[in-house]
Amino acid sequence: MSLRWQNGLFVPDLKLAKTPAEADAMFLTMLDKYVGQNRTVSANKSSTYPPKVFANDKASGGFKSGDLKEAMDRLLERGDILNETFGPPSRLRTKLVRACSN
């Protein structure tokens, strides 16, 4: 929760408060951006871990990595995004992509 100083008290800063739906939308926006730039991100903790990568991107709207991790977990659970395997059989890797809707 973000707080701001107002009239001698700390009060919740509702302008900075982000809802889960906003975090989900930002995660998908950032994923689309990275896929469009042919930059892969992986749900595995690594240098390409999306919550950390996206939180460090200025286009993320100030979302924290914790909020983006929760969004990633929700999106994976709902099936909106998925891990896709790619690469040669001797060096298979995974990347996050949007699920195809048929």
N, CA, C and O of each residue as an XYZ file, in Angstrom:
408
protein
N       0.842     -1.169      0.000
C       0.000      0.000      0.000
C       0.889      1.234      0.000
O       1.868      1.308      0.742
N       0.546      2.176     -0.818
C       1.277      3.434     -0.869
C       0.618      4.434      0.053
O      -0.608      4.532      0.111
N       1.452      5.187      0.783
C       0.946      6.207      1.701
C       1.492      7.560      1.297
O       2.543      7.666      0.665
N       0.756      8.589      1.674
C       1.242      9.957      1.475
C       0.934     10.756      2.729
O       0.022     10.418      3.484
N       1.694     11.811      2.944
C       1.536     12.656      4.113
C       0.484     13.710      3.823
O       0.587     14.444      2.840
N      -0.545     13.785      4.689
C      -1.619     14.765      4.484
C      -2.083     15.271      5.831
O      -2.532     14.492      6.672
N      -1.980     16.564      6.041
C      -2.442     17.202      7.270
C      -1.911     16.508      8.522
O      -2.660     16.279      9.472
N      -0.632     16.175      8.524
C      -0.013     15.575      9.696
C      -0.247     14.087      9.870
O       0.113     13.523     10.903
N      -0.846     13.440      8.873
C      -1.115     12.003      8.962
C      -0.685     11.312      7.672
O      -0.678     11.915      6.599
N      -0.328     10.036      7.797
C      -0.128      9.211      6.614
C      -1.480      8.636      6.211
O      -2.172      8.030      7.029
N      -1.854      8.827      4.950
C      -3.129      8.307      4.448
C      -2.855      7.494      3.187
O      -1.862      7.738      2.502
N      -3.725      6.526      2.869
C      -3.518      5.741      1.644
C      -3.538      6.649      0.419
O      -4.389      7.530      0.298
N      -2.604      6.424     -0.470
C      -2.549      7.184     -1.712
C      -3.308      6.395     -2.767
O      -2.749      5.519     -3.427
N      -4.572      6.712     -2.916
C      -5.440      5.960     -3.819
C      -5.059      6.149     -5.279
O      -5.376      5.299     -6.111
N      -4.384      7.246     -5.608
C      -3.951      7.451     -6.986
C      -2.917      6.408     -7.401
O      -2.852      6.020     -8.568
N      -2.111      5.958     -6.444
C      -1.068      4.987     -6.753
C      -1.528      3.548     -6.577
O      -0.855      2.621     -7.028
N      -2.679      3.353     -5.920
C      -3.160      1.995     -5.675
C      -3.510      1.327     -6.995
O      -4.175      1.918     -7.846
N      -3.061      0.101     -7.155
C      -3.296     -0.653     -8.391
C      -4.177     -1.853     -8.063
O      -3.963     -2.529     -7.057
N      -5.155     -2.112     -8.901
C      -6.029     -3.262     -8.697
C      -5.423     -4.485     -9.383
O      -4.587     -4.344    -10.276
N      -5.842     -5.688     -8.968
C      -5.371     -6.891     -9.656
C      -5.680     -6.863    -11.157
O      -4.867     -7.309    -11.967
N      -6.845     -6.344    -11.524
C      -7.205     -6.280    -12.951
C      -6.255     -5.353    -13.708
O      -5.886     -5.641    -14.847
N      -5.859     -4.245    -13.084
C      -4.907     -3.327    -13.721
C      -3.541     -3.995    -13.871
O      -2.873     -3.822    -14.890
N      -3.126     -4.758    -12.857
C      -1.843     -5.473    -12.927
C      -1.882     -6.532    -14.028
O      -0.913     -6.696    -14.769
N      -3.003     -7.249    -14.134
C      -3.148     -8.260    -15.193
C      -3.048     -7.609    -16.567
O      -2.355     -8.113    -17.451
N      -3.742     -6.487    -16.741
C      -3.727     -5.788    -18.029
C      -2.323     -5.277    -18.356
O      -1.882     -5.360    -19.503
N      -1.623     -4.751    -17.350
C      -0.267     -4.253    -17.586
C       0.669     -5.402    -17.926
O       1.526     -5.259    -18.798
N       0.519     -6.546    -17.248
C       1.367     -7.695    -17.546
C       1.174     -8.112    -19.004
O       2.149     -8.354    -19.716
N      -0.082     -8.197    -19.446
C      -0.348     -8.590    -20.832
C       0.184     -7.558    -21.827
O       0.704     -7.920    -22.882
N       0.055     -6.288    -21.492
C       0.583     -5.226    -22.350
C       2.093     -5.352    -22.490
O       2.640     -5.253    -23.588
N       2.758     -5.571    -21.359
C       4.214     -5.705    -21.390
C       4.637     -6.982    -22.122
O       5.623     -6.974    -22.860
N       3.899     -8.076    -21.923
C       4.214     -9.316    -22.626
C       4.084     -9.112    -24.133
O       4.944     -9.545    -24.900
N       3.009     -8.452    -24.551
C       2.824     -8.162    -25.982
C       3.977     -7.322    -26.526
O       4.465     -7.565    -27.630
N       4.406     -6.333    -25.745
C       5.515     -5.475    -26.163
C       6.777     -6.311    -26.378
O       7.449     -6.180    -27.401
N       7.090     -7.162    -25.416
C       8.326     -7.948    -25.495
C       8.250     -8.987    -26.613
O       9.232     -9.191    -27.327
N       7.120     -9.637    -26.773
C       6.968    -10.608    -27.864
C       7.098     -9.887    -29.202
O       7.735    -10.400    -30.121
N       6.501     -8.703    -29.318
C       6.595     -7.919    -30.547
C       8.015     -7.509    -30.880
O       8.345     -7.293    -32.046
N       8.862     -7.399    -29.859
C      10.268     -7.048    -30.058
C      11.147     -8.297    -30.147
O      12.374     -8.199    -30.164
N      10.515     -9.465    -30.204
C      11.221    -10.749    -30.268
C      12.152    -10.942    -29.065
O      13.255    -11.473    -29.188
N      11.672    -10.496    -27.902
C      12.413    -10.653    -26.642
C      11.625    -11.647    -25.791
O      10.463    -11.402    -25.467
N      12.242    -12.748    -25.433
C      11.536    -13.775    -24.677
C      11.663    -13.533    -23.183
O      12.682    -13.043    -22.695
N      10.606    -13.889    -22.472
C      10.603    -13.893    -21.011
C      10.126    -15.263    -20.568
O       9.328    -15.908    -21.249
N      10.623    -15.703    -19.417
C      10.335    -17.047    -18.948
C       9.787    -17.006    -17.528
O      10.214    -16.187    -16.713
N       8.844    -17.887    -17.237
C       8.277    -17.969    -15.894
C       9.272    -18.547    -14.898
O       9.035    -18.510    -13.691
N      10.381    -19.078    -15.395
C      11.432    -19.585    -14.517
C      12.240    -18.403    -13.988
O      12.518    -17.449    -14.714
N      12.612    -18.483    -12.707
C      13.420    -17.396    -12.141
C      14.791    -17.388    -12.816
O      15.600    -18.302    -12.657
N      15.010    -16.328    -13.565
C      16.248    -16.151    -14.323
C      16.364    -14.678    -14.680
O      15.602    -13.849    -14.184
N      17.312    -14.361    -15.537
C      17.460    -12.964    -15.967
C      16.299    -12.515    -16.847
O      16.146    -11.322    -17.111
N      15.477    -13.467    -17.306
C      14.320    -13.128    -18.155
C      12.998    -13.310    -17.404
O      11.956    -13.496    -18.031
N      13.030    -13.258    -16.077
C      11.831    -13.439    -15.255
C      10.936    -12.206    -15.404
O      11.327    -11.110    -15.005
N       9.741    -12.374    -15.974
C       8.906    -11.223    -16.345
C       8.599    -10.216    -15.233
O       8.704     -9.016    -15.484
N       8.227    -10.635    -14.021
C       7.928     -9.604    -13.021
C       9.082     -8.635    -12.795
O       8.864     -7.431    -12.662
N      10.285     -9.142    -12.752
C      11.439     -8.279    -12.533
C      11.765     -7.466    -13.786
O      12.014     -6.263    -13.702
N      11.762     -8.119    -14.934
C      12.075     -7.431    -16.198
C      11.056     -6.319    -16.455
O      11.434     -5.193    -16.778
N       9.765     -6.632    -16.314
C       8.720     -5.649    -16.595
C       8.744     -4.499    -15.590
O       8.558     -3.344    -15.975
N       8.969     -4.795    -14.307
C       8.991     -3.738    -13.286
C      10.123     -2.743    -13.540
O      10.010     -1.572    -13.179
N      11.210     -3.202    -14.158
C      12.340     -2.327    -14.459
C      12.160     -1.550    -15.763
O      12.989     -0.702    -16.094
N      11.099     -1.828    -16.499
C      10.816     -1.150    -17.765
C       9.975      0.093    -17.466
O       8.961      0.005    -16.773
N      10.386      1.230    -17.977
C       9.661      2.480    -17.711
C       8.219      2.440    -18.206
O       7.370      3.171    -17.694
N       7.933      1.596    -19.192
C       6.583      1.516    -19.750
C       5.617      0.756    -18.843
O       4.430      0.660    -19.153
N       6.110      0.214    -17.726
C       5.250     -0.616    -16.868
C       4.327      0.188    -15.964
O       3.548     -0.398    -15.212
N       4.392      1.483    -16.018
C       3.463      2.299    -15.247
C       3.694      2.273    -13.742
O       2.779      2.567    -12.973
N       4.886      1.930    -13.319
C       5.195      1.958    -11.899
C       4.757      0.732    -11.116
O       4.794      0.743     -9.886
N       4.346     -0.315    -11.799
C       3.962     -1.545    -11.097
C       5.198     -2.171    -10.459
O       6.279     -2.172    -11.048
N       5.031     -2.693     -9.275
C       6.104     -3.379     -8.559
C       6.189     -4.823     -9.020
O       5.205     -5.384     -9.502
N       7.364     -5.426     -8.875
C       7.549     -6.809     -9.321
C       6.612     -7.766     -8.586
O       6.161     -8.746     -9.179
N       6.310     -7.512     -7.322
C       5.386     -8.366     -6.575
C       3.991     -8.365     -7.171
O       3.344     -9.408     -7.260
N       3.524     -7.174     -7.583
C       2.207     -7.069     -8.224
C       2.206     -7.816     -9.551
O       1.233     -8.490     -9.891
N       3.291     -7.696    -10.294
C       3.373     -8.360    -11.602
C       3.534     -9.870    -11.461
O       3.080    -10.620    -12.324
N       4.176    -10.327    -10.380
C       4.272    -11.763    -10.140
C       2.898    -12.345     -9.852
O       2.541    -13.404    -10.370
N       2.125    -11.645     -9.018
C       0.765    -12.098     -8.728
C      -0.074    -12.106     -9.995
O      -0.878    -13.015    -10.199
N       0.103    -11.105    -10.845
C      -0.628    -11.055    -12.118
C      -0.240    -12.233    -12.996
O      -1.106    -12.875    -13.591
N       1.062    -12.526    -13.083
C       1.525    -13.655    -13.884
C       0.914    -14.958    -13.367
O       0.462    -15.790    -14.154
N       0.902    -15.130    -12.054
C       0.321    -16.344    -11.469
C      -1.165    -16.476    -11.807
O      -1.640    -17.558    -12.151
N      -1.895    -15.357    -11.703
C      -3.329    -15.383    -12.040
C      -3.538    -15.721    -13.511
O      -4.388    -16.544    -13.849
N      -2.763    -15.087    -14.382
C      -2.912    -15.298    -15.825
C      -2.555    -16.728    -16.217
O      -3.207    -17.311    -17.083
N      -1.528    -17.299    -15.592
C      -1.180    -18.701    -15.855
C      -2.293    -19.626    -15.367
O      -2.675    -20.568    -16.062
N      -2.806    -19.355    -14.178
C      -3.864    -20.198    -13.617
C      -5.131    -20.156    -14.471
O      -5.789    -21.180    -14.660
N      -5.471    -18.977    -14.986
C      -6.666    -18.846    -15.831
C      -6.444    -19.370    -17.242
O      -7.402    -19.582    -17.986
N      -5.180    -19.581    -17.616
C      -4.894    -20.048    -18.970
C      -4.811    -18.934    -19.993
O      -4.836    -19.200    -21.195
N      -4.711    -17.685    -19.540
C      -4.587    -16.558    -20.465
C      -3.195    -16.488    -21.079
O      -3.027    -16.007    -22.199
N      -2.192    -16.972    -20.337
C      -0.833    -17.081    -20.848
C      -0.350    -18.496    -20.564
O      -0.899    -19.188    -19.707
N       0.678    -18.921    -21.288
C       1.206    -20.266    -21.057
C       2.679    -20.316    -21.377
O       3.222    -19.439    -22.049
N       3.322    -21.373    -20.876
C       4.728    -21.625    -21.178
C       4.800    -22.390    -22.482
O       4.198    -23.455    -22.615
N       5.525    -21.861    -23.437
C       5.711    -22.520    -24.721
C       7.164    -22.983    -24.815
O       8.090    -22.223    -24.533
N       7.344    -24.232    -25.212
C       8.690    -24.788    -25.361
C       9.238    -24.414    -26.729
O       8.517    -24.441    -27.726
N      10.524    -24.064    -26.769
C      11.164    -23.740    -28.043
C      12.634    -24.127    -27.980
O      13.175    -24.387    -26.905
N      13.268    -24.161    -29.133
C      14.683    -24.475    -29.226
C      14.916    -25.900    -29.682
O      13.977    -26.686    -29.811
N      16.175    -26.228    -29.926
C      16.500    -27.581    -30.378
C      16.283    -28.589    -29.248
O      16.339    -28.221    -28.074
N      16.037    -29.859    -29.592
C      15.793    -30.883    -28.566
C      16.917    -30.980    -27.532
O      16.668    -31.341    -26.382
N      18.119    -30.669    -27.923
C      19.239    -30.758    -26.988
C      19.299    -29.581    -26.011
O      20.035    -29.623    -25.025
N      18.514    -28.525    -26.294
C      18.534    -27.343    -25.431
C      17.154    -26.688    -25.399
O      17.006    -25.523    -25.767
N      16.157    -27.433    -24.963
C      14.800    -26.906    -24.892
C      14.699    -25.835    -23.814
O      15.266    -25.966    -22.729
N      13.973    -24.783    -24.132
C      13.712    -23.704    -23.186
C      12.231    -23.378    -23.234
O      11.511    -23.871    -24.102
N      11.774    -22.552    -22.310
C      10.377    -22.129    -22.320
C      10.309    -20.605    -22.367
O      11.214    -19.901    -21.919
N       9.209    -20.132    -22.924
C       8.940    -18.702    -22.934
C       7.454    -18.509    -22.689
O       6.642    -19.382    -22.999
N       7.107    -17.360    -22.132
C       5.701    -17.050    -21.906
C       5.108    -16.431    -23.164
O       5.719    -15.574    -23.802
N       3.914    -16.879    -23.503
C       3.166    -16.339    -24.638
C       1.697    -16.267    -24.246
O       1.258    -16.928    -23.305
N       0.959    -15.468    -24.969
C      -0.497    -15.459    -24.780
C      -1.070    -16.771    -25.284
O      -0.591    -17.327    -26.272
N      -2.080    -17.258    -24.616
C      -2.764    -18.471    -25.074
C      -3.584    -18.122    -26.313
O      -4.170    -17.042    -26.394
N      -3.621    -19.021    -27.255
C      -4.430    -18.829    -28.454
C      -5.891    -19.059    -28.113
O      -6.234    -20.022    -27.427
N      -6.734    -18.184    -28.589
C      -8.164    -18.396    -28.367
C      -8.785    -18.872    -29.674
O      -8.706    -18.195    -30.699
N      -9.391    -20.024    -29.622
C     -10.001    -20.593    -30.834
C     -11.489    -20.380    -30.816
O     -12.183    -20.787    -31.749
